[in-house]
């Protein structure tokens, strides 16, 4: 099914604020095998100039996915998630996420285009603190494979 | 020990590292990331949608490349920008699957990097290559890293 191009330009969110915790950062660092003590030891992170333990750069996907999931499940979009593969991803950080951050995410549909039997969905998710400080922009290309 | 901006030049290579990925790693990643797509833990359902079996999350592979860069820089917070294209899936067989060529399950992701450019303000662009089972699994992978 072709994706609904009327979604281009639409913004979703911000949703509920996401509070970044030390436990979640450590869990994510363990899962990817990131060994840095800056993800686990507050004192070490502070010696390196951070307010608290910092998240690995791809941790922002945890926050971004919560935001994009609400958009993907919009029935009007026509996305068949079982046929979706991840095409591209990029993160642009103003600073690393750290424990104690309370952030909100807003996802904008940048483009929808058909390439043969496939559909490409490009979204941009803006992640900032509840005070309005920009932390990260995550840009994502999903490919819905044709049947 | 920490790499310094003054010490690197365009063309400087970052030595390759190999990372193992097993089914347990994918389960842990699913829980940590919240991505419970069945293709990352259920062979039957992965095959039903035309995949060779369970594959790694694209974001798991990207995270291995991110770890490679942050280990080199000595600081995960040094990675300012990071983008990849996912060019091939990374099948992660279970260790109970029949061993083709003595495979005991899991996959190996090999990551290497080259300094592409010095951007000023202590920032360098790093081009990253990630391979698994001889295939390039990430292309157009680049990070911008701030060095001391």
Interface residues (C-beta under 8 A of the other chain):
Chain A: X24 X27 X28 X30 X31 X32 X33 X34 X35 X36 X38 X39 X48 X50 X54 X55 X56 X57 X58 X61 X62 X65 X66 X81 X82 X83 X85 X86 X87 X88 X89 X90 X91 X92 X93 X95 X96 X139 X145
Chain B: X19 X25 X28 X29 X31 X32 X33 X34 X35 X37 X49 X50 X57 X58 X59 X60 X62 X63 X64 X66 X67 X70 X71 X75 X76 X77 X79 X80 X81 X82 X83 X84 X85 X86 X89 X140 X143
